[in-house]
Structure formats: structure tokens, C-alpha cells
Amino acid sequence: MILRILFALSVVLLGLAFHSRNHQLVTVDFYIRSVEIPLSWALVGGLIVGALCGILALLPRQLMLQNALHRERKKTAVALNSTVAPNPTSAPELPLGHG
């Protein structure tokens, strides 16, 4: 837990250091319109767009695997419920010897 916090803090500090050193304006052209933004924000935007594209590319496979897992868990639950446990009242009575 502490390692995760330290890692996140170091990423944030490196990001702030990068942002403070790269404040030059760059022009981003979107075919319809162009915008001038700081270089660091352009890179962060590109990182976010890339991450979202990766998530969208993996989403169909993830959903398919989750559905398959759900079906298998359902089959397992049905199989476990269909096995009949021995009922103690249906067992034949054994004669007890007195003596």
C-alpha cells in the first residue's frame, strides 16, 4: 500500500516537473480548428486519448470473457445443486444389537 502511494506521488511530482519545464505553446490542428496549448497539456491529452483507444480496443474481448465466466459459474452452480446429498432419513435402519 505504501509503495503504491510512493509510486503515485513520484509520478505526480515528475509530471509537475515536466509541466513546469515544457510550457511552450504548440499548435494542435484538428482539421476543423486549430488550438494553441502548452506542450505538456498536448502530451497529456495524447496520453489520455491513447489510453481510451486501448480500453475501447480491449472492451469487446473483456465483455466476451466475462460472459463466458458467468456462464461457467452458472453451470457449476447448477451441477453442484443437482448432486443429491445423502438424506439421513432415507438411509436403511440397521438393527441394533442389545446385549
C-alpha positions in Angstrom: 0.0 0.0 0.0 2.8 2.4 0.9 4.7 1.5 -2.3 1.6 2.4 -4.4 1.3 5.8 -2.6 5.0 6.5 -3.1 4.8 5.5 -6.8 1.7 7.7 -7.4 3.4 10.6 -5.6 6.6 10.2 -7.7 4.5 10.1 -10.9 2.7 13.3 -9.9 5.9 15.0 -9.0 7.6 14.0 -12.2 4.5 15.2 -14.1 4.6 18.6 -12.4 8.3 18.9 -13.1 7.7 18.0 -16.7 4.9 20.6 -16.9 6.9 23.3 -15.4 9.8 22.8 -17.9 7.6 22.4 -21.0 5.3 25.4 -21.1 5.9 26.3 -24.7 2.8 26.8 -26.8 2.3 24.3 -29.6 -0.4 24.4 -32.3 -2.7 21.3 -32.5 -4.6 21.0 -35.7 -7.9 19.2 -35.6 -8.7 19.7 -39.4 -11.7 21.8 -38.4 -10.0 24.1 -36.0 -6.5 24.6 -34.6 -5.7 25.3 -31.0 -2.6 26.6 -29.3 -2.0 24.9 -26.0 1.1 24.2 -23.8 3.2 21.2 -24.9 2.7 19.4 -21.6 -1.1 19.5 -22.0 -0.9 18.3 -25.5 1.1 15.3 -24.4 -1.2 14.6 -21.5 -4.2 14.8 -23.9 -2.4 12.4 -26.3 -1.8 10.0 -23.4 -5.4 10.1 -22.4 -6.7 9.6 -25.9 -4.3 6.7 -26.4 -5.4 5.1 -23.2 -9.1 5.4 -24.1 -8.4 3.9 -27.5 -6.7 1.0 -25.8 -9.6 0.4 -23.4 -12.1 0.6 -26.3 -10.0 -1.9 -28.3 -9.9 -4.4 -25.4 -13.5 -3.9 -24.3 -15.2 -6.4 -26.6 -12.8 -9.2 -25.6 -13.2 -8.4 -21.9 -17.0 -8.5 -22.1 -16.9 -11.8 -24.0 -14.7 -13.3 -21.3 -16.9 -12.0 -18.5 -20.0 -13.5 -20.2 -18.1 -16.9 -20.6 -17.1 -16.8 -17.0 -20.6 -16.0 -15.9 -22.0 -19.0 -17.9 -19.4 -21.4 -16.5 -20.1 -20.2 -12.9 -23.8 -20.8 -13.6 -23.1 -24.3 -14.9 -21.0 -25.1 -11.9 -23.7 -23.9 -9.5 -26.3 -26.0 -11.3 -24.1 -29.0 -11.2 -23.4 -28.5 -7.5 -27.1 -28.1 -6.7 -28.1 -31.1 -8.8 -25.9 -33.6 -6.9 -28.1 -35.1 -4.2 -26.6 -35.3 -0.8 -27.5 -38.4 1.2 -30.6 -37.9 3.2 -30.2 -39.3 6.7 -33.9 -40.2 6.9 -33.8 -42.3 3.7 -30.9 -44.5 5.0 -32.0 -48.0 5.9 -32.2 -48.6 9.6 -29.7 -51.1 11.0 -30.9 -53.4 13.7 -29.1 -52.5 17.0 -28.0 -55.5 19.0 -29.0 -55.4 22.6 -26.8 -57.3 24.7 
